[in-house]
Amino acid sequence: MSSEPSLPVTCFGNASLGISERSPTMWNDGESEGLQTLGIVVVVCSSLKLLHYLGLIDLSDDASMYAHYLFNAFDTAQTGSVKFEDFVMALSILLRGTVHEKLRWTFNLYDINKDGYINKEEMMDIVKAIYDMMGKYTYPVLKEDTPRQHVDIFFQKMDKNKDGVVTLDEFMESCQEDDNIMRSLQLFENVM
């Protein structure tokens, strides 16, 4: 557990992220990029709150599991807290990183137990968390077996050697072969 004080940052309804205060030297190198990234976080959180207020998405308890997985991806040291510097660094990767950096970060999100592989159970947990958060607001309404179908498709595409797990190399190769995934990685590149 980190000895630095922790600040709660709430962006997902009741799910909060414990983010440690920044060190006094954090902004020395790349101050502008850090502040731009922080500005993007504020815009994204505000947008999510507005969509929730308008009734277009539900960010209450249904988002808590997905927020938990996101927190774990930001908590690279697995200490139960996220230093502000690590939080901004991860956002910088997601917003401005190379394709390889973004894919590595995404793989880490899906690799829940951090063993270096994504298994079907981990992927099912992530997909269910996404559907719990967004599923009831889709049209047409999702069938109960839709998450399992998406996990099966994921493994057919990504598990190149059919051993039941997806490695980082398999994940990166498969993602780079998929035009839709590559376009989605560029989504925030021109935000600021």
N, CA, C and O of each residue as an XYZ file, in Angstrom:
768
protein
N       0.842     -1.167      0.000
C       0.000      0.000      0.000
C       0.895      1.241      0.000
O       1.887      1.289      0.727
N       0.560      2.214     -0.788
C       1.343      3.434     -0.892
C       1.203      4.272      0.373
O       0.140      4.303      0.994
N       2.281      4.948      0.749
C       2.224      5.799      1.930
C       1.727      7.198      1.587
O       1.483      7.996      2.492
N       1.570      7.520      0.292
C       1.100      8.842     -0.108
C      -0.389      8.967      0.161
O      -1.118      7.977      0.100
N      -0.856     10.200      0.464
C      -2.292     10.391      0.677
C      -3.049     10.106     -0.606
O      -2.523     10.308     -1.700
N      -4.260      9.645     -0.480
C      -5.054      9.259     -1.630
C      -6.252     10.178     -1.784
O      -6.936     10.491     -0.810
N      -6.502     10.609     -3.017
C      -7.641     11.460     -3.322
C      -8.670     10.652     -4.092
O      -8.308      9.994     -5.067
N      -9.935     10.673     -3.697
C     -10.937      9.960     -4.484
C     -11.289     10.772     -5.725
O     -11.562     11.969     -5.630
N     -11.284     10.131     -6.875
C     -11.704     10.763     -8.122
C     -12.876      9.958     -8.642
O     -12.715      8.804     -9.039
N     -14.054     10.560     -8.641
C     -15.248      9.840     -9.053
C     -15.628     10.255    -10.460
O     -15.838     11.435    -10.740
N     -15.713      9.284    -11.329
C     -16.113      9.535    -12.701
C     -17.228      8.579    -13.090
O     -18.012      8.887    -13.988
N     -17.317      7.451    -12.452
C     -18.281      6.426    -12.787
C     -19.302      6.264    -11.664
O     -19.266      5.274    -10.933
N     -20.199      7.214    -11.521
C     -21.243      7.099    -10.511
C     -20.660      6.887     -9.134
O     -19.955      7.756     -8.620
N     -20.941      5.743     -8.526
C     -20.463      5.444     -7.178
C     -19.092      4.801     -7.154
O     -18.519      4.613     -6.081
N     -18.550      4.457     -8.325
C     -17.246      3.808     -8.367
C     -16.173      4.882     -8.336
O     -16.132      5.728     -9.229
N     -15.310      4.873     -7.341
C     -14.272      5.894     -7.283
C     -12.906      5.245     -7.370
O     -12.710      4.092     -6.984
N     -11.968      6.020     -7.890
C     -10.595      5.564     -8.035
C      -9.765      6.283     -6.988
O      -9.854      7.506     -6.883
N      -8.960      5.572     -6.209
C      -8.080      6.215     -5.243
C      -6.815      6.643     -5.948
O      -6.014      5.799     -6.352
N      -6.623      7.927     -6.102
C      -5.493      8.438     -6.852
C      -4.648      9.291     -5.920
O      -5.146     10.225     -5.293
N      -3.369      8.962     -5.836
C      -2.487      9.670     -4.918
C      -2.166     11.057     -5.445
O      -2.184     11.296     -6.652
N      -1.868     11.980     -4.516
C      -1.501     13.330     -4.907
C      -0.230     13.298     -5.732
O       0.623     12.430     -5.546
N      -0.109     14.260     -6.651
C       1.070     14.282     -7.516
C       2.294     14.754     -6.749
O       2.199     15.517     -5.787
N       3.439     14.280     -7.203
C       4.680     14.716     -6.584
C       4.988     16.140     -7.052
O       4.525     16.544     -8.119
N       5.758     16.905     -6.279
C       6.045     18.288     -6.652
C       6.778     18.402     -7.986
O       6.703     19.447     -8.632
N       7.487     17.355     -8.416
C       8.260     17.427     -9.647
C       7.534     16.816    -10.838
O       8.132     16.675    -11.904
N       6.293     16.458    -10.695
C       5.607     15.747    -11.771
C       5.537     16.518    -13.068
O       5.709     15.926    -14.134
N       5.293     17.809    -13.023
C       5.043     18.568    -14.248
C       6.308     19.149    -14.865
O       6.204     19.857    -15.867
N       7.496     18.891    -14.326
C       8.711     19.464    -14.884
C       8.893     19.105    -16.353
O       9.108     19.995    -17.175
N       8.813     17.842    -16.697
C       8.954     17.408    -18.078
C       7.575     17.158    -18.651
O       6.796     16.394    -18.081
N       7.264     17.787    -19.766
C       5.998     17.534    -20.432
C       4.800     18.098    -19.697
O       3.726     17.496    -19.722
N       4.957     19.248    -19.039
C       3.856     19.834    -18.275
C       2.637     20.048    -19.156
O       1.511     19.774    -18.740
N       2.851     20.524    -20.346
C       1.745     20.818    -21.251
C       0.940     19.561    -21.577
O      -0.290     19.580    -21.533
N       1.634     18.467    -21.905
C       0.924     17.229    -22.244
C       0.167     16.685    -21.046
O      -0.949     16.186    -21.193
N       0.762     16.776    -19.859
C       0.085     16.304    -18.658
C      -1.189     17.081    -18.387
O      -2.216     16.503    -18.033
N      -1.119     18.391    -18.554
C      -2.297     19.224    -18.329
C      -3.355     18.987    -19.403
O      -4.548     19.005    -19.103
N      -2.938     18.766    -20.650
C      -3.891     18.450    -21.714
C      -4.596     17.133    -21.406
O      -5.811     17.022    -21.571
N      -3.841     16.144    -20.963
C      -4.429     14.852    -20.632
C      -5.425     15.004    -19.491
O      -6.514     14.432    -19.535
N      -5.063     15.761    -18.486
C      -5.974     16.004    -17.370
C      -7.237     16.711    -17.852
O      -8.336     16.399    -17.395
N      -7.086     17.658    -18.768
C      -8.247     18.342    -19.353
C      -9.166     17.380    -20.074
O     -10.388     17.500    -19.989
N      -8.588     16.429    -20.782
C      -9.385     15.423    -21.485
C     -10.159     14.567    -20.490
O     -11.319     14.234    -20.730
N      -9.526     14.208    -19.375
C     -10.201     13.421    -18.342
C     -11.427     14.174    -17.832
O     -12.502     13.595    -17.679
N     -11.256     15.462    -17.574
C     -12.377     16.264    -17.086
C     -13.505     16.280    -18.118
O     -14.674     16.143    -17.758
N     -13.164     16.447    -19.399
C     -14.177     16.469    -20.459
C     -14.891     15.119    -20.551
O     -16.115     15.072    -20.669
N     -14.129     14.019    -20.497
C     -14.728     12.683    -20.589
C     -15.654     12.436    -19.404
O     -16.777     11.965    -19.584
N     -15.195     12.748    -18.202
C     -16.024     12.537    -17.007
C     -17.282     13.395    -17.060
O     -18.371     12.930    -16.724
N     -17.131     14.641    -17.480
C     -18.298     15.513    -17.601
C     -19.277     14.988    -18.638
O     -20.490     15.042    -18.434
N     -18.762     14.485    -19.738
C     -19.622     13.927    -20.785
C     -20.374     12.703    -20.280
O     -21.563     12.541    -20.555
N     -19.678     11.844    -19.542
C     -20.333     10.664    -18.983
C     -21.435     11.065    -18.009
O     -22.526     10.496    -18.028
N     -21.148     12.042    -17.162
C     -22.168     12.503    -16.217
C     -23.371     13.091    -16.951
O     -24.507     12.863    -16.536
N     -23.149     13.845    -18.038
C     -24.245     14.414    -18.814
C     -25.084     13.311    -19.454
O     -26.313     13.356    -19.403
N     -24.428     12.323    -20.056
C     -25.155     11.211    -20.659
C     -25.971     10.462    -19.612
O     -27.088     10.024    -19.883
N     -25.408     10.318    -18.417
C     -26.135      9.678    -17.317
C     -27.344     10.530    -16.917
O     -28.442     10.006    -16.734
N     -27.139     11.826    -16.785
C     -28.224     12.738    -16.405
C     -29.360     12.698    -17.429
O     -30.533     12.765    -17.062
N     -29.009     12.588    -18.716
C     -30.021     12.533    -19.767
C     -30.689     11.163    -19.875
O     -31.618     10.986    -20.663
N     -30.220     10.195    -19.088
C     -30.819      8.864    -19.085
C     -30.349      7.984    -20.231
O     -30.974      6.966    -20.524
N     -29.247      8.365    -20.887
C     -28.759      7.593    -22.021
C     -27.827      6.465    -21.606
O     -27.696      5.475    -22.325
N     -27.180      6.605    -20.456
C     -26.364      5.527    -19.911
C     -26.583      5.490    -18.401
O     -26.957      6.492    -17.790
N     -26.345      4.323    -17.812
C     -26.502      4.154    -16.375
C     -25.127      3.924    -15.774
O     -24.498      2.897    -16.026
N     -24.664      4.869    -14.986
C     -23.340      4.768    -14.382
C     -23.407      4.496    -12.890
O     -22.489      4.850    -12.151
N     -24.470      3.878    -12.449
C     -24.582      3.584    -11.022
C     -23.912      2.252    -10.729
O     -22.768      2.039    -11.130
N     -24.592      1.367    -10.047
C     -24.000      0.089     -9.662
C     -23.621     -0.778    -10.857
O     -22.702     -1.591    -10.758
N     -24.317     -0.619    -11.991
C     -24.022     -1.432    -13.154
C     -22.620     -1.176    -13.714
O     -22.068     -2.025    -14.414
N     -22.054     -0.031    -13.413
C     -20.722      0.311    -13.908
C     -19.618     -0.078    -12.937
O     -18.439      0.017    -13.279
N     -19.973     -0.513    -11.740
C     -18.957     -0.727    -10.711
C     -17.961     -1.825    -11.078
O     -16.772     -1.689    -10.788
N     -18.409     -2.893    -11.698
C     -17.482     -3.980    -12.034
C     -16.498     -3.542    -13.109
O     -15.304     -3.825    -13.012
N     -16.998     -2.848    -14.141
C     -16.103     -2.371    -15.191
C     -15.131     -1.336    -14.628
O     -13.952     -1.336    -14.983
N     -15.618     -0.452    -13.752
C     -14.741      0.534    -13.115
C     -13.664     -0.176    -12.289
O     -12.521      0.279    -12.235
N     -14.027     -1.280    -11.653
C     -13.061     -2.078    -10.886
C     -11.949     -2.603    -11.806
O     -10.770     -2.528    -11.459
N     -12.323     -3.130    -12.972
C     -11.317     -3.634    -13.914
C     -10.443     -2.507    -14.452
O      -9.236     -2.685    -14.619
N     -11.046     -1.342    -14.725
C     -10.264     -0.186    -15.174
C      -9.274      0.240    -14.093
O      -8.108      0.508    -14.381
N      -9.742      0.299    -12.859
C      -8.864      0.667    -11.754
C      -7.673     -0.281    -11.695
O      -6.534      0.164    -11.560
N      -7.926     -1.584    -11.796
C      -6.836     -2.561    -11.735
C      -5.840     -2.380    -12.869
O      -4.647     -2.629    -12.693
N      -6.320     -1.947    -14.038
C      -5.406     -1.697    -15.155
C      -4.536     -0.472    -14.877
O      -3.369     -0.442    -15.269
N      -5.093      0.540    -14.202
C      -4.315      1.725    -13.831
C      -3.374      1.421    -12.669
O      -2.320      2.045    -12.553
N      -3.737      0.481    -11.814
C      -2.945      0.108    -10.639
C      -1.886     -0.912    -11.041
O      -1.966     -2.082    -10.667
N      -0.901     -0.462    -11.800
C       0.103     -1.374    -12.352
C       0.956     -2.031    -11.281
O       1.453     -3.138    -11.490
N       1.137     -1.381    -10.144
C       1.936     -1.953     -9.051
C       1.105     -2.895     -8.180
O       1.648     -3.534     -7.278
N      -0.198     -2.991     -8.433
C      -1.107     -3.852     -7.671
C      -1.042     -3.559     -6.175
O      -0.958     -4.472     -5.354
N      -1.082     -2.262     -5.831
C      -1.014     -1.835     -4.438
C      -2.380     -1.489     -3.860
O      -2.507     -1.273     -2.655
N      -3.401     -1.436     -4.711
C      -4.718     -1.031     -4.247
C      -4.947      0.463     -4.332
O      -6.001      0.960     -3.936
N      -3.953      1.184     -4.851
C      -4.113      2.621     -5.081
C      -3.365      2.992     -6.357
O      -2.478      2.271     -6.814
N      -3.742      4.122     -6.909
C      -3.122      4.593     -8.146
C      -2.533      5.961     -7.878
O      -3.251      6.876     -7.476
N      -1.236      6.115     -8.093
C      -0.606      7.419     -7.953
C      -1.098      8.298     -9.099
O      -1.332      7.816    -10.207
N      -1.249      9.577     -8.824
C      -1.715     10.515     -9.837
C      -0.824     10.454    -11.079
O      -1.314     10.505    -12.207
N       0.472     10.346    -10.863
C       1.423     10.277    -11.966
C       1.160      9.043    -12.844
O       1.221      9.132    -14.070
N       0.870      7.901    -12.224
C       0.564      6.682    -12.982
C      -0.740      6.830    -13.749
O      -0.858      6.365    -14.882
N      -1.720      7.481    -13.126
C      -3.010      7.719    -13.769
C      -2.835      8.552    -15.028
O      -3.362      8.207    -16.086
N      -2.093      9.654    -14.916
C      -1.868     10.528    -16.071
C      -1.034      9.805    -17.119
O      -1.268      9.979    -18.315
N      -0.063      8.996    -16.693
C       0.769      8.247    -17.631
C      -0.082      7.273    -18.447
O       0.084      7.172    -19.663
N      -0.990      6.559    -17.783
C      -1.865      5.621    -18.492
C      -2.780      6.352    -19.463
O      -2.983      5.899    -20.589
N      -3.333      7.481    -19.031
C      -4.172      8.263    -19.936
C      -3.377      8.781    -21.118
O      -3.886      8.836    -22.237
N      -2.138      9.158    -20.878
C      -1.280      9.613    -21.957
C      -1.050      8.493    -22.978
O      -1.043      8.741    -24.184
N      -0.864      7.272    -22.495
C      -0.710      6.124    -23.401
C      -1.978      5.928    -24.211
O      -1.922      5.753    -25.429
N      -3.116      5.956    -23.544
C      -4.380      5.717    -24.242
C      -4.701      6.810    -25.259
O      -5.274      6.534    -26.313
N      -4.332      8.042    -24.945
C      -4.679      9.158    -25.819
C      -3.611      9.460    -26.865
O      -3.932      9.863    -27.982
N      -2.345      9.267    -26.508
C      -1.276      9.697    -27.398
C      -0.191      8.649    -27.630
O       0.802      8.924    -28.304
N      -0.373      7.456    -27.080
C       0.650      6.427    -27.193
C       0.705      5.797    -28.570
O      -0.158      6.024    -29.417
N       1.740      5.003    -28.770
C       1.864      4.259    -30.027
C       0.835      3.130    -30.035
O       0.235      2.820    -29.006
N       0.640      2.530    -31.182
C      -0.276      1.390    -31.303
C       0.142      0.285    -30.340
O      -0.700     -0.306    -29.664
N       1.443      0.006    -30.276
C       1.936     -1.058    -29.391
C       1.665     -0.735    -27.917
O       1.280     -1.621    -27.153
N       1.860      0.510    -27.517
C       1.600      0.897    -26.128
C       0.109      0.760    -25.792
O      -0.247      0.251    -24.729
N      -0.748      1.211    -26.697
C      -2.190      1.116    -26.466
C      -2.639     -0.341    -26.390
O      -3.459     -0.695    -25.543
N      -2.110     -1.176    -27.265
C      -2.498     -2.589    -27.253
C      -1.987     -3.288    -26.000
O      -2.692     -4.116    -25.424
N      -0.763     -2.961    -25.571
C      -0.239     -3.539    -24.328
C      -1.105     -3.154    -23.136
O      -1.390     -3.992    -22.280
N      -1.526     -1.886    -23.074
C      -2.378     -1.426    -21.982
C      -3.723     -2.147    -22.010
O      -4.225     -2.567    -20.967
N      -4.307     -2.291    -23.197
C      -5.591     -2.972    -23.337
C      -5.473     -4.439    -22.946
O      -6.356     -4.975    -22.276
N      -4.395     -5.086    -23.356
C      -4.161     -6.475    -22.958
C      -4.116     -6.579    -21.435
O      -4.693     -7.498    -20.855
N      -3.439     -5.645    -20.797
C      -3.346     -5.627    -19.341
C      -4.728     -5.489    -18.694
O      -4.984     -6.092    -17.652
N      -5.609     -4.710    -19.295
C      -6.979     -4.574    -18.797
C      -7.691     -5.925    -18.827
O      -8.364     -6.292    -17.865
N      -7.548     -6.658    -19.915
C      -8.234     -7.947    -20.075
C      -7.591     -9.072    -19.273
O      -8.268    -10.025    -18.888
N      -6.290     -8.967    -19.020
C      -5.574     -9.986    -18.239
C      -5.791     -9.708    -16.752
O      -4.914     -9.178    -16.070
N      -6.958    -10.069    -16.274
C      -7.394     -9.719    -14.919
C      -6.455    -10.260    -13.842
O      -6.130     -9.545    -12.894
N      -6.016    -11.505    -13.974
C      -5.169    -12.087    -12.926
C      -3.676    -11.828    -13.147
O      -2.843    -12.313    -12.382
N      -3.339    -11.068    -14.190
C      -1.967    -10.621    -14.467
C      -0.961    -11.762    -14.622
O       0.187    -11.651    -14.192
N      -1.410    -12.875    -15.248
C      -0.509    -14.002    -15.469
C       0.120    -13.998    -16.864
O       0.857    -14.918    -17.219
N      -0.174    -12.958    -17.655
C       0.409    -12.852    -18.985
C      -0.429    -13.489    -20.079
O      -0.006    -13.540    -21.233
N      -1.610    -13.975    -19.731
C      -2.519    -14.599    -20.689
C      -3.936    -14.098    -20.449
O      -4.294    -13.738    -19.327
N      -4.734    -14.079    -21.498
C      -6.163    -13.823    -21.352
C      -6.854    -15.156    -21.568
O      -6.734    -15.756    -22.637
N      -7.582    -15.626    -20.552
C      -8.344    -16.863    -20.730
C      -9.819    -16.512    -20.936
O     -10.216    -15.355    -20.796
N     -10.612    -17.507    -21.266
C     -12.024    -17.255    -21.577
C     -12.795    -16.693    -20.385
O     -13.695    -15.872    -20.562
N     -12.454    -17.123    -19.189
C     -13.156    -16.633    -18.008
C     -12.897    -15.141    -17.796
O     -13.811    -14.376    -17.487
N     -11.629    -14.741    -17.969
C     -11.299    -13.328    -17.827
C     -12.036    -12.489    -18.871
O     -12.614    -11.450    -18.551
N     -12.010    -12.949    -20.109
C     -12.679    -12.200    -21.170
C     -14.184    -12.153    -20.922
O     -14.824    -11.131    -21.173
N     -14.746    -13.246    -20.434
C     -16.182    -13.274    -20.139
C     -16.519    -12.273    -19.030
O     -17.539    -11.588    -19.105
N     -15.669    -12.185    -18.004
C     -15.898    -11.228    -16.923
C     -15.898     -9.788    -17.451
O     -16.752     -8.985    -17.076
N     -14.943     -9.471    -18.314
C     -14.865     -8.119    -18.885
C     -16.081     -7.843    -19.767
O     -16.705     -6.789    -19.641
N     -16.424     -8.771    -20.654
C     -17.553     -8.575    -21.565
C     -18.856     -8.430    -20.780
O     -19.679     -7.572    -21.099
N     -19.049     -9.263    -19.756
C     -20.255     -9.135    -18.927
C     -20.296     -7.780    -18.234
O     -21.358     -7.164    -18.144
N     -19.155     -7.312    -17.744
C     -19.108     -6.006    -17.083
C     -19.496     -4.896    -18.056
O     -20.194     -3.954    -17.679
N     -19.048     -5.004    -19.295
C     -19.412     -4.004    -20.307
C     -20.906     -4.076    -20.596
O     -21.574     -3.045    -20.676
N     -21.429     -5.282    -20.751
C     -22.863     -5.419    -21.020
C     -23.716     -5.027    -19.820
O     -24.819     -4.507    -19.988
N     -23.216     -5.270    -18.614
C     -23.947     -4.821    -17.428
C     -24.067     -3.303    -17.424
O     -25.083     -2.750    -17.003
N     -23.024     -2.640    -17.894
C     -23.008     -1.186    -17.899
C     -23.827     -0.617    -19.062
O     -24.559      0.356    -18.882
N     -23.710     -1.211    -20.243
C     -24.315     -0.623    -21.435
C     -25.401     -1.490    -22.068
O     -26.219     -0.986    -22.838
N     -25.420     -2.771    -21.758
C     -26.268     -3.718    -22.465
C     -27.743     -3.410    -22.487
O     -28.382     -3.565    -23.528
N     -28.308     -2.979    -21.376
C     -29.745     -2.762    -21.352
C     -30.156     -1.507    -22.112
O     -31.347     -1.245    -22.276
N     -29.184     -0.732    -22.575
C     -29.488      0.464    -23.345
C     -29.223      0.264    -24.837
O     -29.215      1.236    -25.593
N     -29.011     -0.954    -25.263
C     -28.780     -1.217    -26.677
C     -30.081     -1.567    -27.364
O     -31.025     -2.047    -26.738
N     -30.114     -1.322    -28.651
C     -31.263     -1.720    -29.451
C     -30.744     -2.443    -30.667
O     -29.873     -1.904    -31.350
N     -31.217     -3.612    -30.976
C     -32.227     -4.344    -30.218
C     -31.654     -4.864    -28.899
O     -30.438     -4.936    -28.723
N     -32.537     -5.220    -27.990
C     -32.128     -5.722    -26.682
C     -31.273     -6.975    -26.880
O     -31.581     -7.828    -27.713
N     -30.199     -7.067    -26.100
C     -29.266     -8.183    -26.225
C     -29.861     -9.465    -25.668
O     -30.605     -9.457    -24.687
N     -29.514    -10.560    -26.319
C     -29.922    -11.871    -25.812
C     -28.973    -12.282    -24.690
O     -27.854    -11.779    -24.591
N     -29.428    -13.189    -23.860
C     -28.648    -13.620    -22.709
C     -27.304    -14.237    -23.097
O     -26.329    -14.093    -22.358
N     -27.234    -14.918    -24.239
C     -25.993    -15.586    -24.637
C     -25.066    -14.705    -25.479
O     -24.035    -15.185    -25.950
N     -25.411    -13.429    -25.680
C     -24.585    -12.530    -26.495
C     -23.165    -12.387    -25.956
O     -22.225    -12.450    -26.749
N     -22.953    -12.197    -24.639
C     -21.568    -12.105    -24.155
C     -20.747    -13.356    -24.493
O     -19.596    -13.242    -24.916
N     -21.320    -14.531    -24.312
C     -20.597    -15.778    -24.632
C     -20.244    -15.837    -26.120
O     -19.149    -16.264    -26.486
N     -21.171    -15.408    -26.970
C     -20.904    -15.398    -28.411
C     -19.734    -14.476    -28.739
O     -18.880    -14.829    -29.553
N     -19.683    -13.296    -28.116
C     -18.586    -12.380    -28.375
C     -17.255    -12.926    -27.868
O     -16.222    -12.734    -28.508
N     -17.273    -13.594    -26.742
C     -16.046    -14.210    -26.229
C     -15.575    -15.308    -27.178
O     -14.382    -15.406    -27.465
N     -16.499    -16.136    -27.669
C     -16.133    -17.197    -28.615
C     -15.524    -16.620    -29.891
O     -14.536    -17.145    -30.404
N     -16.114    -15.540    -30.402
C     -15.583    -14.890    -31.607
C     -14.195    -14.326    -31.332
O     -13.292    -14.453    -32.159
N     -14.027    -13.699    -30.161
C     -12.730    -13.157    -29.765
C     -11.668    -14.260    -29.798
O     -10.587    -14.064    -30.354
N     -11.973    -15.418    -29.205
C     -10.984    -16.496    -29.142
C     -10.746    -17.149    -30.498
O      -9.625    -17.568    -30.785
N     -11.766    -17.245    -31.331
C     -11.559    -17.777    -32.683
C     -10.585    -16.900    -33.459
O      -9.762    -17.393    -34.231
N     -10.691    -15.601    -33.243
C      -9.858    -14.647    -33.963
C      -8.473    -14.505    -33.344
O      -7.482    -14.431    -34.071
N      -8.384    -14.466    -32.024
C      -7.138    -14.106    -31.350
C      -6.269    -15.291    -30.923
O      -5.044    -15.171    -30.901
N      -6.865    -16.409    -30.591
C      -6.103    -17.562    -30.100
C      -5.525    -18.313    -31.294
O      -6.065    -19.333    -31.724
N      -4.427    -17.798    -31.817
C      -3.835    -18.302    -33.063
C      -3.459    -19.782    -32.979
O      -3.673    -20.524    -33.937
N      -2.904    -20.221    -31.849
C      -2.461    -21.619    -31.742
C      -3.498    -22.518    -31.070
O      -3.224    -23.689    -30.807
N      -4.683    -21.979    -30.793
C      -5.822    -22.747    -30.253
C      -5.492    -23.493    -28.968
O      -5.917    -24.633    -28.782
N      -4.722    -22.843    -28.066
C      -4.381    -23.485    -26.797
C      -5.285    -23.031    -25.645
O      -5.056    -23.399    -24.493
N      -6.312    -22.232    -25.960
C      -7.271    -21.829    -24.942
C      -6.938    -20.545    -24.210
O      -7.714    -20.105    -23.361
N      -5.801    -19.929    -24.517
C      -5.427    -18.642    -23.942
C      -4.883    -17.746    -25.049
O      -4.403    -18.225    -26.077
N      -4.967    -16.442    -24.822
C      -4.427    -15.474    -25.774
C      -3.222    -14.804    -25.127
O      -3.323    -14.215    -24.050
N      -2.079    -14.904    -25.802
C      -0.856    -14.262    -25.319
C      -0.820    -12.817    -25.808
O      -1.608    -12.424    -26.668
N       0.095    -12.038    -25.256
C       0.269    -10.658    -25.694
C       0.609    -10.609    -27.180
O       0.076     -9.773    -27.909
N       1.492    -11.498    -27.634
C       1.870    -11.516    -29.051
C       0.673    -11.831    -29.947
O       0.475    -11.181    -30.974
N      -0.124    -12.828    -29.560
C      -1.322    -13.167    -30.335
C      -2.296    -11.995    -30.365
O      -2.877    -11.678    -31.403
N      -2.463    -11.362    -29.218
C      -3.378    -10.233    -29.105
C      -2.936     -9.083    -30.009
O      -3.737     -8.528    -30.761
N      -1.655     -8.736    -29.926
C      -1.150     -7.614    -30.710
C      -1.218     -7.914    -32.208
O      -1.599     -7.049    -32.997
N      -0.857     -9.120    -32.597
C      -0.910     -9.493    -34.016
C      -2.344     -9.448    -34.538
O      -2.600     -8.889    -35.604
N      -3.264    -10.026    -33.803
C      -4.665    -10.065    -34.236
C      -5.277     -8.673    -34.312
O      -6.002     -8.358    -35.256
N      -4.988     -7.849    -33.327
C      -5.536     -6.490    -33.315
C      -5.007     -5.675    -34.491
O      -5.754     -4.918    -35.110
N      -3.722     -5.830    -34.797
C      -3.131     -5.067    -35.892
C      -3.644     -5.527    -37.257
O      -3.535     -4.793    -38.240
N      -4.200     -6.730    -37.321
C      -4.788     -7.234    -38.563
C      -6.237     -6.794    -38.743
O      -6.811     -6.976    -39.816
N      -6.829     -6.217    -37.701
C      -8.245     -5.847    -37.735
C      -8.394     -4.332    -37.923
O      -8.005     -3.551    -37.054
N      -8.962     -3.926    -39.069
C      -9.104     -2.497    -39.377
C      -9.995     -1.775    -38.375
O      -9.719     -0.625    -38.032
N     -11.055     -2.418    -37.899
C     -11.946     -1.775    -36.927
C     -11.235     -1.487    -35.616
O     -11.407     -0.415    -35.035
N     -10.448     -2.427    -35.155
C      -9.698     -2.226    -33.908
C      -8.683     -1.105    -34.093
O      -8.526     -0.253    -33.219
N      -8.001     -1.108    -35.224
C      -7.000     -0.075    -35.463
C      -7.642      1.314    -35.534
O      -7.066      2.280    -35.033
N      -8.810      1.428    -36.141
C      -9.521      2.714    -36.175
C      -9.938      3.144    -34.770
O      -9.851      4.325    -34.433
N     -10.392      2.193    -33.949
C     -10.836      2.547    -32.593
C      -9.670      3.019    -31.730
O      -9.869      3.821    -30.818
N      -8.467      2.543    -31.998
C      -7.297      2.992    -31.242
C      -6.959      4.450    -31.543
O      -6.289      5.110    -30.749
N      -7.417      4.949    -32.678
C      -7.129      6.324    -33.088
C      -8.230      7.290    -32.669
O      -8.166      8.475    -32.997
N      -9.225      6.809    -31.959
C     -10.413      7.599    -31.627
C     -10.087      8.931    -30.965
O     -10.667      9.951    -31.337
N      -9.185      8.954    -30.006
C      -8.912     10.169    -29.244
C      -7.643     10.902    -29.693
O      -7.222     11.850    -29.030
N      -7.030     10.487    -30.797
C      -5.753     11.070    -31.182
C      -5.816     12.561    -31.462
O      -4.838     13.268    -31.218
N      -6.928     13.056    -31.963
C      -7.008     14.480    -32.319
C      -7.937     15.253    -31.389
O      -8.496     16.277    -31.784
N      -8.106     14.771    -30.152
C      -9.005     15.430    -29.218
C      -8.496     16.814    -28.843
O      -9.280     17.762    -28.795
N      -7.210     16.949    -28.578
C      -6.635     18.255    -28.206
C      -5.426     18.532    -29.051
O      -4.794     19.578    -28.899
